[in-house]
Amino acid sequence: MGKDYSAMTTEQLEALRQLVLDRIAAVPAFRRGSLQVGYRKCGRANCRCARPGEQGHGPRGLWTRTVKGPGGSRGQYIPLEQIEQVRAELDSYAQFAGLIEDYVEINEALCTAKIGPPGRGRKRAAPATPGPDGEKRGSTTRTR
């Protein structure tokens, strides 16, 4: 991420792009979001968790993620025996996101390499210069 690919040839960039694509395909199952593990009080007045000094029910995991649309987030309780699995899936998502960022940067460098460095090829149009009243003028080409 943030690497300089400008010294690479298009063939090297294409090979690197394929390598990153293969790594993306090898990422194990993943999920985005976050995981909290803790205790929670149920809110019933006669429950043991309502007694002073009681920490609540749990521990239990809660996996949450943001979504588009009403509500903005979704959650799911995770059984204790699956918490490590969910943590590994969240780590895999971080790996996936990093590889996607690399893939995009490599593709942009490849597109730039195919066009060529600035100054080659087509000439740029001269910037518009302001007229005597300070306003920019259009084309100086006149029609007959």
C-alpha positions in Angstrom: 0.0 0.0 0.0 1.4 3.3 -1.0 4.2 1.6 -3.0 5.9 3.1 -6.0 5.4 0.9 -9.1 6.6 3.5 -11.6 10.0 1.7 -12.3 8.2 -1.5 -13.2 7.5 -2.6 -16.8 4.0 -3.5 -17.9 5.0 -7.2 -17.9 6.2 -7.0 -14.4 3.1 -5.2 -13.3 0.8 -7.8 -15.0 2.7 -10.6 -13.2 2.5 -8.8 -9.9 -1.3 -8.2 -10.5 -1.8 -11.9 -11.1 0.2 -12.8 -8.0 -1.9 -10.5 -5.8 -5.1 -11.9 -7.4 -3.9 -15.4 -6.6 -3.3 -14.3 -3.0 -6.8 -12.8 -2.8 -8.3 -16.1 -4.0 -6.4 -17.9 -1.2 -7.7 -15.8 1.6 -9.8 -18.1 3.9 -13.4 -17.4 4.9 -13.8 -13.9 6.2 -16.3 -11.5 7.6 -16.1 -7.8 8.2 -17.1 -6.0 11.4 -16.1 -6.3 15.0 -16.4 -8.7 17.9 -17.0 -7.8 21.5 -17.0 -10.4 24.3 -18.5 -9.5 27.6 -21.3 -9.7 30.1 -24.8 -8.3 29.7 -27.7 -7.6 32.1 -31.0 -8.9 30.9 -33.1 -6.1 32.5 -35.5 -8.3 34.5 -35.8 -7.0 38.0 -36.0 -10.4 39.7 -33.0 -12.0 37.8 -29.7 -12.7 39.5 -27.9 -10.3 37.2 -29.9 -7.4 38.8 -28.3 -7.9 42.2 -25.7 -5.4 43.3 -22.2 -6.4 42.3 -23.3 -9.0 39.7 -21.7 -8.6 36.3 -24.5 -10.1 34.3 -25.0 -13.0 31.9 -22.1 -14.2 29.9 -19.5 -14.1 28.8 -20.8 -14.1 25.3 -19.7 -12.7 22.0 -21.5 -10.2 19.8 -20.4 -9.7 16.2 -21.6 -6.5 14.7 -21.2 -4.9 11.2 -22.5 -1.8 9.5 -25.0 -2.1 6.7 -26.6 0.3 4.3 -30.3 1.1 4.8 -32.5 1.4 7.9 -30.8 0.6 11.2 -27.3 1.0 10.0 -25.9 -2.1 11.8 -26.6 -5.7 12.3 -25.4 -8.0 15.1 -25.3 -11.7 15.9 -24.6 -13.4 19.2 -21.6 -15.8 18.9 -21.3 -18.9 21.1 -18.2 -19.0 23.3 -16.8 -22.0 21.5 -16.9 -20.1 18.1 -15.3 -16.8 19.2 -11.8 -17.8 18.1 -13.2 -18.8 14.7 -14.9 -15.4 14.3 -11.7 -13.6 15.3 -9.8 -15.6 12.6 -12.5 -14.6 10.1 -12.1 -10.9 11.1 -8.3 -11.2 10.7 -8.8 -12.7 7.3 -11.0 -9.8 6.2 -8.2 -7.4 7.2 -5.8 -9.4 5.0 -8.4 -9.4 2.2 -8.8 -5.6 2.4 -5.1 -5.0 2.3 -4.7 -7.2 -0.8 -7.6 -5.4 -2.5 -5.9 -2.1 -1.9 -2.6 -3.4 -3.3 -4.5 -4.8 -6.3 -6.1 -1.4 -7.1 -2.8 0.4 -6.8 -1.1 -2.1 -9.2 -3.9 -1.7 -11.7 -3.6 2.0 -11.6 0.1 1.8 -12.1 -0.5 -0.6 -15.0 -3.0 1.8 -16.6 -0.5 4.6 -16.2 2.3 2.5 -17.7 0.2 1.7 -20.7 -0.5 5.4 -21.4 3.1 6.4 -20.8 4.7 9.2 -18.7 3.4 12.8 -19.0 4.8 14.7 -21.9 4.6 11.9 -24.4 1.9 11.6 -27.0 -0.8 14.1 -27.4 -0.1 17.8 -26.7 -2.1 19.5 -24.0 -4.3 22.5 -24.8 -3.0 25.8 -23.5 -4.8 26.9 -20.3 -7.5 29.5 -20.8 -6.2 33.0 -20.2 -8.4 35.7 -18.8 -9.5 38.6 -21.0 -9.2 42.3 -20.3 -12.3 42.2 -18.0 -10.9 39.2 -16.0 -13.2 36.6 -17.5 -11.9 33.5 -19.2 -12.4 33.3 -22.9 -13.2 30.3 -25.0 -11.4 29.0 -28.0 -9.4 31.5 -30.1 -10.3 29.7 -33.3 -12.6 31.8 -35.5 -15.2 30.5 -37.9 -15.7 32.1 -41.3 
